[in-house]
Amino acid sequence: MVVGAADGAVYAFQPRTVKTIWKYQASTRCINTTPLVDEDGIVYCGHGEQNFTDTKILGAVFAFDGKTKGDIPEEKLLWKVPKRTVGRSAPLKIDDRIYFIEDGALLLIYDAKTGKEIAEKKLGRIMFGSPIYGDGKIYVAENTGRVWVLKPSEKGVEVVSQTRLTDGGEVFGSMVIADGRL
């Protein structure tokens, strides 16, 4: 079981025994995002708080090999991009790209292996929910009710559709896909 915790660390626990398998201390404060673990055991996560190794910098996105044990030092990270405040939205991995959305609704697209930035796309002003993927498209709802449908492209993403929820309500969660519907 892999979780972001209130102490600013990302942990892997054995569910039955609650034994700590590994720990990466990312921040001095809480990690509210859900880490993503891919099929190769690579862990991707972000946070919007002070970095543990440099408390003058807020936020970071990072990746490391989850097939390890013990404390994970900074030099063992596969990559890290500081000054990215991803404090609420979980990452999304599609093929060889990883997508993060900053709290200010800036979509960040990175090469999943190297952490090299591929593109950015502004999606509004504030983001609480996480992106989802289905039918070859990314779906995400910004806090003000704007809903985006994006298609991954060579240069980043293309906007397929954009609309606004008509009830004027705010969106604090993520969409889900079930039975071919959002």
N, C-alpha and C positions, 0 to 999 in steps of 0.2 A: 504494500500500500504506500503510495507516494503522495505527500501532502505538503502544502505550504503552511507554516505555523505562526502562532502569535509572537514567537520570539525572533522572527525574521529569518528563520532557516527553512530550507526544503529538506524533508526527511524521507527515507524509505524505511518502513517498519515491516516486520513480519507480523501479519494480522493475528495469528493465534497466540503468539507469545509477547507481542508488542516490543520485541527486541529491535533495537536500532541497527539497521544494516549499514546505512550511510547518512551523512549530514553535510549540507553545504550552507554555511552561514552567509546569506546574501545581504541582509539588511540588519539595522539595529532595531527595527520595529516590525510589526506584523506583515506577513505576506497574505494578501486576500485573494490572489489569483490561483486558479487550479493549474498545477504543472501538467504538461503534456509529455507522455512517454511514447516514443515511436516504436515500431516493430524491431528496431535494432537496439533498443534499450537506451537511446539518447533522450535526455530530459531537457525540455525547453520550458522556460519560465520567465516571468518578469515581476517587477515590483515598482512602487512609486514612492518609496520612503528613502531614508538615508542609507547609503551603501555602507556595509560593515567595514570595508577596508579604507574608505575615504568618506567620512561623514559630511563633508562639504558638498558632496554630489548627491542629488536626488534621483532615484530611479536607475534601472538597468534592465536589459534583456540579456539572457545568457543561455548557454547550452553546455552540458557535460555528459560524460559517459556514465549511465546509471548502473553499469555492470561492474561495480567497484564495492569497496567496503571501507568503513571508517570515515573520518573527517576528510572532506574534499577541499584542498587549498586552492586559492585563486589560480596558481600556475597550472593546475590540472583541468581548468575549464577548457572546453574546446574553443569557445569564443565568448566574448562579453562586449556589449555596447552600452556604455554608461549614458546618463542624462536622458533616458527614455522612461517616462513615468507611466508604466503599465501596471496600475494598481488594482484594476477591477476586472479586466477582460482576459479570458483565457486565450492562449495561442491556438492557432489552427495550422496544421501542416497539410499541404497538398503537394504531392510528388516531392521535388527537391527544394521546395520553398516553405518558409515559415512566416505566418502572418500574425502580427501583434496589433492591437489598437490601444493607443495611449488614452489616458483619461480625458484628454481634450479632443478626442475623436479623430486623431490622425492615424490612418492605417499605415503600418510599416511593413515592408516586404523585404525579407532577407533570404540569402542563400542559406539553406539549412545546415550545410556542412561547414561553411567558412564564416558565416555571420556577415558577409559582405552585403551592403544595402543594395537592393535592386530598384526599389521605388517607394514613394510615399503618396498618399491620397487623402486629402482632407474630407471628412465625412460629417462635419457639423461642429458642434461646440463641446458636447459632453457625452461620454460613453460609460454605460454601466454594464451592458450585456456583452456577450461573446459572439463572434461570428460562427455561422454554421455553413456546411457545404453539402450540396445535393444537386443532382441533375447538371453537374458541370459548372455550377454557379455558387458564389458566396452570398449569403443573406445576413444582413445585420440591421438592427434598429437602433438609431441614435436616441438619446434621452428625450429630445423634444418631439419625438413621434415620427421623424423622418426614417423611412425604410429604404434601404439600398439593396439592389440586386447587382452584383458585380461578376464579371467573367475574368478569370485569370488570363493574362496575355503575356507575350514575350517581354513587353516593357513594364509590366506591373498588373494593372487591372483595367478593364473597360467597363463603363457604366452601362448596364443593360436596361435598368429601370430605376426610377426613384419616385417615391410617393410619400405622402404624409397621412398619418392616421387621422381620421376625420373627427374623432371625439375630443381632440385637444388634450388628451391625457399624456402623461409622461411614461417613458419606458425604462424600467429599472431591472429588467431581466433579459434573458436570451430567448430567441425563438427555438422551436423544436420542429422536427419533421416527423410526421406519422401518417401512414396510409396515403402517401403522395401529396400531403397538404402541409402548409406551414401553420 
